[in-house]
Amino acid sequence: MSFLNSGRIPFNEILSATNNFSDENLIGQGSVKKVYKGQLVRSGEVIDVAILRYLQPMMMNDPMMNEMKIIHNLKHKNVVSMVGFEKFVMHTTNVNVIVTKREANGSLDAHLSSPSLMWMQRLNICVGVAHVLSYIHKDVGDDQCSLIHGNVKSSTILLDENWEPKLSGFRCCMKTPLARRHHIFLTKDYRATPQYMDPQYEKTGGVTQKSDVFSFGVVLFEVLFGQKASIQDADNWCFARLARLHYEEKTLDHMIDPNLRKQMDFESLKIFSEVAYCCLKEQRSHRPSIDQILKKLEWALQLQRTHENPRLNLEHLKIPLTDINLATKNFAEAYRIGSGGYGMVYKAELDHFDDSYSSSIEGNNKGKLRKKRSTVAIKRIFSREDKQGELGFVAEIEMLSKCKHHNVISLLGFCDEGPQKILVYEHASKGSLDDHLGNKNIMTNMTWAQRIRICLEIALGLDYLHCSTEDKKRIIHRDIKSANILLHDNWEVKIADFGLSKLHSMDHQGSTLNTFTIAGTEVYADPEYLKTGKLKIESDIYSFGVVLFEILCGRLAYDAIYNLETEKGLPSVVRRRFNEGTLKQMQTE
């Protein structure tokens, strides 16, 4: 091994760097070594180093020599950097040292409870560790071998000045033939720290790469809970069992610092905690591989980035104007399927981001975009003096990028080039509900079961908007009407047109938003909202009530027949008929 010659550091430099191994430079101590801080000059540059002084002789095949060889041979940014080594005699005692680069922020275990270690930083650290474990679990050299680290824990994860993780502690590392890397490696040298140790070792007498996965799962929960794994009542796996129990009982919030929890994207936390839990499965076969873990952690990180910087969520949805012009033949009349006060809608075949692929947990990486071609609805926003079209364009992107529900229309992309403001949605094959309500023949043939199903799916979509969006915010639609209820194959409902919608935090004091401008369509609008400007989720419920009666009666709310009885339209007629007990007469035959 050439490093045995080139990597040696003169003992006088080591003594000088540590001030003869003085206690003032001691930064760590274990059962087999002491760790000192110091500085060395290499290639004219002063570098901070950690000097590991072993308390036992270093032989060619012992674990200390093994650690040195392994660190030197590994070429990965998340492995601690090897500087050199030396063996010498000091006061008739053999001194054996390994010198590595000293990372500015020490080890992860020292920062677990720190409020200054943000959730984004914690995710970055976990992803970095997963990367290096994936690296060592594969072919890491010319000898067709992979590695089992054997002692993954928060104290062997070092952090540089940028909080980038550097895996150390390779003294317990075991080599396995690449062809047998998924098999049990029988050994008596598995020296993992008890609370991180694979419990299956006691039963099998051997380890696998899934042993590292278990240890990493403990670290993931340490990062999540902000505390170091501990042993209680001689139970080595007390921490792991506690973590599993809280996950299963859905009480993880009891263990997470509230200030840290406030930083977390809901879906990011869900994916992270699921991964950590699966790592701690008792049976090795039930634990994921490190590559599966890496994909999911990367997805959790991407979601958190999007949560902290919403603009990042938009890049994958951008569609070039040239593509849209080509698909619609420059917005030719033959492609137009509708128009309104804020824009025109076109139907065309277009390549766009594959949202179903991004939603797959196994797909978990928007960095690897997948596109598909399908029939879409393209809404070209008018440029108006009141700027309501442009405001609606931004609002729709903001709202629909937060919504993932089968009864809410999916935003597939957008274009914002020069004066052009264009939104691209999934295409609802049966058009809008108002198209059907205005057609007597269609409504006559629509069964009561079909009508009830449409009503139920509108309710499910509204319930999601009002209660269940993933970032814990309500969405008040503000313009629920039959024209904004689209119908897909098999009469599946898609609530659409979020240009007037408002976000309302669920932890907001009170349940009312005061709006500066009144918006919506008058015959469907909540009279209290029209009068006071106070917007509530109940305002959507009122509008939904109007739509329910449209479906019952088979006529639009502004049908001329209702103006024969009153100038206030369907709602006024319904209330009067209800009081008279004559509602049944309004139902379509």
Steps between C-alpha positions, in 0.01 A plus 500: 500500500666821382323703765704319767797696370354821357248552780739501791523820704822571695437443870654839590226672299234301685653584837516867406143505369363351824745672737628155602142367526404756763158481662414847372493354148298190596159515329374144538569169668376143462593152612769454236616851408534863594439780250699823496462815296793663329631664184739374233651664196438314175598635158561840657150511652413481869222247558306409814542132585367240741774274631373159613741348750429131547554336834608167349782402262424529130560174311467449125162324525348657809189725493702821528701421188174389337341839570797687357505296178127532449484878549795545265338290225150649519442784253180673603425853612311372805790293637737656753829603332815300583816707558750240618625277784805420707635238742773593746623441851445766765633448851546126431135478389389419146297787357271437204313788338271562205454859385182616328366840406323661796154617402400845620169405663606182674268199514124486447422374851618834644237690297192276524329714763619832359214730393737658248521177297207557266282227350636569153856455630400178674351366177813594308715315752285186479505504121879534502539202735263294283713587196822375658336184635366429151855550372669260743226239461601467135833428329751732667827376354685275260455192718128455423397559861236707674501622860281476807586799717406325822468803728285772345404743776470873553848526657666351188331756275720808486386838370714743301474878494200475263332230711579242233527155666823297497469137606780373725545210745601234248684292762208253514463488121467157335575405139270264318536358148293705260321190375386421856429851623136417576589185698565465873862562595582282801734678741601533862633851439173693474577786742206734447401715795215310676213743439581508126573127462291284268288281734512218245871450572414321826286251307713446190857561617553706188435836340387631162472840339157516664688517832628842394142585402380430855776717647418777255133478602602573859694804376200620299282496812777672698494777239118516511467497879804720564645263756766231519398135514526370856490170688250448783455207737765299314284524184742574218214577263288715727534801267419298186194344664382839623540649152303216341224533759455873443486446125240223531292700749524811279647699791828613344408862571538423871870433439582780255596844625209736414733757345653232278155364411389844379775493239395168351302443185225253587570261213878525551458395864265219401751352255797547736328335796374211288855434376644516853233262627557247223875502573425376853295197396600192700528277195779598262294400198241762600756782503556704184832503317717807539424600139125495574566707812708749302227555241239568764722729704585697186129537434440617858780754453351622171160548662658696785688721254176569319327573832766754596532648152174454306657632179701176476171316463424676176803426286391151398158637394629755250401428139663698215270729303635347179359160608158650573492695173587183312234294680222757434627621162545847651167483687296420192121529533459127427669420832289736713249326728391785730539859610426716801565836655864422572615295202442244226539123533646273233522123467820344362754220526804616699810365675501583871639394836370158608333580831403138566868402483602772746234389748634144513700438818729273307553769237593756762730731308384800304862552402439219251201649315279274299266638237199360324273611216127530553194705412501818712298815554700817432372823657639817341452789744374836372700811580250731675532849639397384849780237493255239633607252235865523602410477869286195431786341306729527803224388739421187297864394495532562873182312587518207261866430569386422857212273399517128430147356500306307240207744522717811444625582151873437454728781384735338246702806408511869425670751273604851602688648206469872429135602502382139470346346815390143427379218727492134396262259674390142468215482249155407633344300219133577577540876537344704779189427704325812372521362145288207612262700718420716201407197289157361584555173313821422690345581839193291426723199429727559802403255772450597861799279593721696257380829647566384858848383402581841349379672817703266720820557303459878512465465878813285521698754301378788718576306817858454378537870418355606833670251728763274351753680283850379579643826632225539760333795327136530402413601149178700465405467133276811489339413165330162530248473217400245241724662236800422725402138557659297222404143418747235389449143380232313696368837624792549739495852647791745472466832684669767286578871465689613811577849378287662773592258778648596837739317732409493868731350764329241721667640810384853411314673780134481405346355187435815299703682236428867435530561126554840342311412182191287455540221243298210366185454293201679652228237477728245672662739747442494875274800583683562831832516315354737237373727775796500743806384304563241771607175330459160668508138384124516554491739203604207278233287669231751401619491138504120512141509621402693188674237283319220687166653411613549139570126484169418670301722268704437185521871423763773538460737792454794265247324277235745377226289661609613845487865404131459420434454871764729648791712392732329751536169314508139615602544870202724573262265317635196687458662840140598420415156359659331804281705735194419289586129486503502119867423428413170332331690219834651401666162434558399138258229388 
